[in-house]
Amino acid sequence: MQNRKSLNQTMLEHAAIQQSSVNTILNYAKLIGVSRFKMQYWVRKYKAQQSTQDIESSRSIKFIDLSSFQNQTQSVIADSQPESNDAAAISPIQDKRLPQITLSFPNGICLKIY
């Protein structure tokens, strides 16, 4: 099994070298001693692998550290507390739009997506 993996890796490396060189697939195949069809197969496989990696890297999931928002929200709330303890005081963070999705996390953070 190890031999097959090393053969696959070797052929993918040859395909990468051929793609970055000025040699045609036929000339490169002759140079390394394989058939044109085998080289074409590995070049197609290499291109498919590269295209998959490009798509995955452009669509990779990116996470936002929500702990920084919690610190900012706490400081905003602390700064804007009314001096009197009026129960009818309005929350400093209000929005008149209705969120499409609201995610509430166990640590008290609430993420609203409009």
N, CA, C and O of each residue as an XYZ file, in Angstrom:
456
protein
N       0.823     -1.194      0.000
C       0.000      0.000      0.000
C       0.869      1.260      0.000
O       0.566      2.236     -0.686
N       1.940      1.222      0.770
C       2.861      2.360      0.835
C       3.452      2.647     -0.540
O       3.628      3.805     -0.916
N       3.757      1.586     -1.289
C       4.329      1.750     -2.616
C       3.356      2.475     -3.542
O       3.766      3.326     -4.331
N       2.071      2.140     -3.448
C       1.058      2.783     -4.287
C       0.951      4.268     -3.957
O       0.846      5.102     -4.857
N       0.979      4.600     -2.659
C       0.902      6.003     -2.265
C       2.098      6.784     -2.778
O       1.954      7.918     -3.235
N       3.269      6.189     -2.706
C       4.451      6.900     -3.192
C       4.409      7.034     -4.711
O       4.867      8.041     -5.251
N       3.865      6.029     -5.412
C       3.714      6.131     -6.862
C       2.736      7.249     -7.215
O       2.992      8.043     -8.120
N       1.612      7.307     -6.495
C       0.640      8.376     -6.738
C       1.269      9.743     -6.500
O       1.103     10.659     -7.305
N       1.976      9.872     -5.414
C       2.619     11.147     -5.089
C       3.657     11.516     -6.146
O       3.749     12.673     -6.557
N       4.429     10.538     -6.580
C       5.445     10.781     -7.602
C       4.816     11.245     -8.908
O       5.301     12.180     -9.544
N       3.729     10.583     -9.303
C       3.087     10.952    -10.568
C       2.427     12.324    -10.469
O       2.444     13.086    -11.436
N       1.853     12.647     -9.325
C       1.281     13.984     -9.152
C       2.376     15.049     -9.184
O       2.167     16.145     -9.705
N       3.534     14.727     -8.629
C       4.660     15.661     -8.703
C       5.117     15.842    -10.141
O       5.421     16.960    -10.558
N       5.169     14.741    -10.913
C       5.530     14.841    -12.331
C       4.506     15.690    -13.091
O       4.876     16.491    -13.950
N       3.236     15.515    -12.777
C       2.194     16.304    -13.441
C       2.365     17.788    -13.118
O       2.190     18.639    -13.990
N       2.705     18.096    -11.873
C       2.924     19.491    -11.486
C       4.127     20.078    -12.222
O       4.090     21.216    -12.691
N       5.182     19.291    -12.314
C       6.382     19.750    -13.026
C       6.067     19.970    -14.500
O       6.483     20.970    -15.084
N       5.331     19.033    -15.102
C       4.985     19.156    -16.520
C       4.127     20.399    -16.754
O       4.322     21.106    -17.742
N       3.190     20.668    -15.863
C       2.318     21.832    -16.037
C       3.071     23.146    -15.921
O       2.700     24.135    -16.553
N       4.123     23.163    -15.120
C       4.890     24.402    -14.962
C       6.033     24.518    -15.969
O       6.708     25.546    -16.024
N       6.253     23.482    -16.757
C       7.333     23.520    -17.742
C       6.782     23.875    -19.124
O       5.575     24.027    -19.314
N       7.696     23.999    -20.074
C       7.296     24.294    -21.459
C       7.094     23.014    -22.265
O       6.665     23.070    -23.418
N       7.399     21.868    -21.671
C       7.236     20.593    -22.365
C       5.762     20.248    -22.533
O       4.938     20.533    -21.663
N       5.447     19.632    -23.661
C       4.102     19.108    -23.852
C       3.958     17.837    -23.031
O       4.943     17.290    -22.534
N       2.726     17.375    -22.895
C       2.482     16.136    -22.150
C       3.217     14.981    -22.816
O       3.814     14.149    -22.133
N       3.178     14.924    -24.156
C       3.835     13.838    -24.890
C       5.349     13.869    -24.668
O       5.952     12.836    -24.377
N       5.957     15.031    -24.801
C       7.411     15.137    -24.613
C       7.825     14.808    -23.186
O       8.832     14.134    -22.969
N       7.057     15.278    -22.217
C       7.395     15.002    -20.829
C       7.212     13.522    -20.518
O       8.006     12.940    -19.778
N       6.168     12.908    -21.080
C       5.938     11.475    -20.871
C       7.118     10.663    -21.402
O       7.580      9.724    -20.754
N       7.600     11.037    -22.590
C       8.768     10.348    -23.152
C       9.999     10.554    -22.268
O      10.802      9.641    -22.078
N      10.131     11.755    -21.741
C      11.281     12.090    -20.909
C      11.351     11.225    -19.636
O      12.432     10.805    -19.224
N      10.190     10.966    -19.023
C      10.199     10.181    -17.780
C       9.907      8.699    -18.025
O       9.953      7.894    -17.094
N       9.610      8.339    -19.269
C       9.446      6.927    -19.616
C       8.084      6.327    -19.334
O       7.991      5.148    -18.994
N       7.015      7.119    -19.470
C       5.654      6.588    -19.330
C       4.882      6.870    -20.607
O       5.314      7.671    -21.436
N       3.747      6.218    -20.767
C       2.944      6.436    -21.971
C       2.257      7.801    -21.907
O       2.057      8.370    -20.834
N       1.908      8.297    -23.073
C       1.222      9.579    -23.171
C      -0.113      9.518    -22.417
O      -0.493     10.474    -21.742
N      -0.818      8.389    -22.538
C      -2.120      8.240    -21.899
C      -2.011      8.255    -20.372
O      -2.849      8.833    -19.680
N      -0.976      7.617    -19.873
C      -0.762      7.617    -18.423
C      -0.459      9.035    -17.941
O      -0.958      9.461    -16.899
N       0.345      9.751    -18.688
C       0.688     11.120    -18.301
C      -0.548     12.016    -18.380
O      -0.749     12.861    -17.508
N      -1.371     11.846    -19.403
C      -2.599     12.634    -19.520
C      -3.529     12.371    -18.336
O      -4.153     13.291    -17.807
N      -3.612     11.099    -17.927
C      -4.438     10.744    -16.774
C      -3.974     11.497    -15.533
O      -4.790     12.078    -14.817
N      -2.672     11.491    -15.276
C      -2.149     12.130    -14.073
C      -2.236     13.649    -14.137
O      -2.404     14.305    -13.109
N      -2.125     14.210    -15.333
C      -2.281     15.661    -15.468
C      -3.733     16.046    -15.177
O      -3.978     17.042    -14.497
N      -4.703     15.268    -15.684
C      -6.114     15.529    -15.386
C      -6.380     15.415    -13.886
O      -7.082     16.241    -13.303
N      -5.817     14.394    -13.282
C      -5.988     14.188    -11.842
C      -5.371     15.351    -11.061
O      -5.957     15.828    -10.088
N      -4.203     15.801    -11.482
C      -3.531     16.928    -10.830
C      -4.373     18.205    -10.957
O      -4.546     18.929     -9.978
N      -4.894     18.482    -12.152
C      -5.706     19.679    -12.363
C      -6.983     19.631    -11.526
O      -7.396     20.643    -10.959
N      -7.606     18.454    -11.449
C      -8.822     18.311    -10.630
C      -8.506     18.565     -9.165
O      -9.278     19.216     -8.461
N      -7.377     18.054     -8.709
C      -6.965     18.250     -7.315
C      -6.709     19.735     -7.052
O      -7.108     20.256     -6.011
N      -6.055     20.409     -7.975
C      -5.765     21.834     -7.803
C      -7.054     22.653     -7.795
O      -7.203     23.576     -6.994
N      -7.968     22.321     -8.671
C      -9.224     23.067     -8.738
C     -10.040     22.848     -7.463
O     -10.673     23.782     -6.972
N     -10.034     21.648     -6.929
C     -10.733     21.369     -5.671
C     -10.110     22.159     -4.527
O     -10.829     22.714     -3.695
N      -8.789     22.216     -4.475
C      -8.116     22.973     -3.418
C      -8.412     24.459     -3.534
O      -8.586     25.133     -2.519
N      -8.474     24.986     -4.767
C      -8.776     26.400     -4.957
C     -10.190     26.722     -4.482
O     -10.415     27.744     -3.834
N     -11.135     25.854     -4.805
C     -12.519     26.078     -4.395
C     -12.637     26.010     -2.882
O     -13.298     26.851     -2.272
N     -12.005     25.019     -2.276
C     -12.084     24.873     -0.820
C     -11.429     26.038     -0.101
O     -11.920     26.477      0.939
N     -10.333     26.542     -0.637
C      -9.665     27.652      0.043
C     -10.458     28.949     -0.091
O     -10.426     29.787      0.811
N     -11.168     29.125     -1.203
C     -11.952     30.348     -1.359
C     -13.241     30.299     -0.554
O     -13.781     31.346     -0.196
N     -13.746     29.102     -0.261
C     -14.982     28.964      0.490
C     -14.750     28.478      1.911
O     -15.685     28.037      2.579
N     -13.536     28.555      2.367
C     -13.260     28.014      3.697
C     -14.046     28.780      4.757
O     -14.281     29.982      4.628
N     -14.438     28.084      5.778
C     -15.219     28.674      6.849
C     -14.292     29.512      7.710
O     -13.217     29.070      8.115
N     -14.722     30.701      7.971
C     -13.942     31.596      8.795
C     -14.758     31.915     10.050
O     -15.946     32.227      9.965
N     -14.116     31.835     11.200
C     -14.789     32.070     12.456
C     -14.409     33.437     13.009
O     -13.296     33.919     12.801
N     -15.331     34.039     13.700
C     -15.109     35.323     14.354
C     -15.031     35.070     15.850
O     -15.860     34.352     16.409
N     -14.047     35.652     16.489
C     -13.909     35.514     17.928
C     -14.973     36.381     18.596
O     -14.873     37.608     18.603
N     -15.976     35.741     19.149
C     -17.101     36.466     19.741
C     -16.778     37.024     21.123
O     -17.512     37.874     21.628
N     -15.711     36.570     21.733
C     -15.388     37.073     23.072
C     -15.044     38.562     23.035
O     -15.275     39.269     24.016
N     -14.500     39.043     21.930
C     -14.183     40.470     21.837
C     -15.457     41.309     21.802
O     -15.467     42.431     22.309
N     -16.527     40.787     21.216
C     -17.792     41.511     21.188
C     -18.405     41.584     22.584
O     -19.026     42.586     22.940
N     -18.232     40.541     23.363
C     -18.782     40.527     24.708
C     -18.142     41.633     25.548
O     -18.838     42.320     26.296
N     -16.837     41.809     25.432
C     -16.137     42.852     26.190
C     -16.598     44.238     25.755
O     -16.790     45.116     26.596
N     -16.779     44.446     24.445
C     -17.222     45.741     23.947
C     -18.646     46.032     24.412
O     -18.949     47.152     24.820
N     -19.517     45.030     24.352
C     -20.900     45.216     24.748
C     -20.994     45.559     26.229
O     -21.774     46.428     26.618
N     -20.204     44.882     27.053
C     -20.231     45.157     28.487
C     -19.760     46.576     28.766
O     -20.319     47.249     29.632
N     -18.736     47.048     28.046
C     -18.244     48.402     28.284
C     -19.247     49.435     27.787
O     -19.389     50.490     28.406
N     -19.943     49.164     26.692
C     -20.965     50.088     26.177
C     -22.114     50.179     27.163
O     -22.604     51.271     27.450
N     -22.545     49.044     27.681
C     -23.651     49.030     28.640
C     -23.245     49.752     29.922
O     -24.032     50.518     30.480
N     -22.026     49.513     30.388
C     -21.562     50.160     31.617
C     -21.450     51.674     31.434
O     -21.774     52.439     32.343
N     -20.981     52.110     30.236
C     -20.819     53.552     29.982
C     -22.157     54.265     29.836
O     -22.268     55.451     30.147
N     -23.170     53.550     29.364
C     -24.426     54.225     29.063
C     -25.509     53.976     30.102
O     -26.675     54.278     29.848
N     -25.161     53.440     31.254
C     -26.150     53.216     32.307
C     -26.637     54.575     32.811
O     -25.836     55.474     33.068
N     -27.937     54.712     32.946
C     -28.434     55.986     33.495
C     -28.015     56.114     34.952
O     -27.836     55.118     35.652
N     -27.862     57.354     35.394
C     -27.397     57.578     36.755
C     -28.447     57.194     37.778
O     -28.112     56.828     38.904
N     -29.722     57.273     37.396
C     -30.763     56.840     38.329
C     -31.066     55.377     38.060
O     -30.793     54.878     36.969
N     -31.612     54.704     39.013
C     -31.957     53.296     38.855
C     -33.385     53.158     38.338
O     -34.164     52.370     38.874
N     -33.726     53.899     37.324
C     -35.072     53.887     36.755
C     -35.305     52.563     36.030
O     -34.531     52.192     35.148
N     -36.365     51.854     36.399
C     -36.656     50.552     35.790
C     -37.113     50.703     34.350
O     -37.048     49.736     33.590
N     -37.566     51.863     33.953
C     -38.050     52.067     32.591
C     -36.950     52.537     31.653
O     -37.236     52.969     30.536
N     -35.708     52.460     32.082
C     -34.591     52.902     31.232
C     -34.515     52.037     29.980
O     -34.748     50.829     30.023
N     -34.189     52.673     28.880
C     -34.117     51.981     27.586
C     -32.735     51.378     27.421
O     -31.730     52.003     27.758
N     -32.691     50.171     26.905
C     -31.415     49.488     26.651
C     -30.607     50.295     25.642
O     -31.175     50.794     24.670
N     -29.299     50.437     25.842
C     -28.490     51.245     24.929
C     -28.368     50.639     23.537
O     -28.090     51.353     22.573
N     -28.571     49.337     23.423
C     -28.437     48.687     22.121
C     -29.824     48.284     21.657
O     -30.372     47.277     22.108
N     -30.390     49.075     20.754
C     -31.706     48.767     20.218
C     -31.657     48.869     18.710
O     -30.871     49.625     18.139
N     -32.510     48.096     18.088
C     -32.616     48.132     16.636
C     -34.077     47.917     16.286
O     -34.729     47.038     16.849
N     -34.594     48.713     15.363
C     -35.999     48.626     15.011
C     -36.272     47.522     13.987
O     -37.425     47.152     13.768
N     -35.224     47.001     13.363
C     -35.413     45.904     12.400
C     -35.618     44.599     13.136
O     -35.208     44.451     14.288
N     -36.257     43.651     12.463
C     -36.423     42.319     13.036
C     -35.336     41.409     12.492
O     -35.122     41.357     11.281
N     -34.647     40.690     13.370
C     -33.585     39.796     12.886
C     -34.168     38.599     12.145
O     -35.231     38.090     12.501
N     -33.457     38.155     11.109
C     -33.858     36.956     10.372
C     -33.526     35.705     11.172
O     -34.279     34.732     11.164
N     -32.383     35.740     11.866
C     -31.937     34.615     12.688
C     -31.348     35.184     13.977
O     -30.623     36.179     13.953
N     -31.661     34.552     15.084
C     -31.068     34.924     16.364
C     -30.446     33.683     16.983
O     -31.126     32.679     17.192
N     -29.159     33.755     17.273
C     -28.443     32.651     17.912
C     -28.084     33.080     19.326
O     -27.428     34.103     19.526
N     -28.514     32.299     20.299
C     -28.188     32.582     21.697
C     -27.245     31.502     22.200
O     -27.565     30.314     22.154
N     -26.091     31.919     22.674
C     -25.072     30.996     23.143
C     -25.161     30.825     24.657
O     -25.658     31.714     25.348
N     -24.687     29.693     25.182
C     -24.767     29.443     26.621
C     -24.062     30.478     27.483
O     -24.432     30.664     28.642
N     -23.044     31.164     26.937
C     -22.330     32.140     27.744
C     -23.018     33.506     27.752
O     -22.475     34.471     28.291
N     -24.216     33.592     27.155
C     -24.991     34.831     27.205
C     -24.892     35.696     25.969
O     -25.618     36.683     25.857
N     -24.021     35.361     25.042
C     -23.896     36.147     23.817
C     -25.073     35.826     22.918
O     -25.451     34.666     22.752
N     -25.643     36.867     22.344
C     -26.776     36.718     21.427
C     -26.361     37.322     20.083
O     -26.038     38.507     20.000
N     -26.374     36.504     19.045
C     -25.961     36.941     17.705
C     -27.214     37.078     16.852
O     -27.936     36.104     16.638
N     -27.469     38.288     16.367
C     -28.646     38.532     15.528
C     -28.181     38.828     14.116
O     -27.320     39.678     13.894
N     -28.760     38.118     13.173
C     -28.407     38.290     11.765
C     -29.600     38.911     11.061
O     -30.691     38.341     11.045
N     -29.382     40.099     10.469
C     -30.457     40.835      9.812
C     -30.456     40.609      8.329
O     -31.300     41.157      7.620
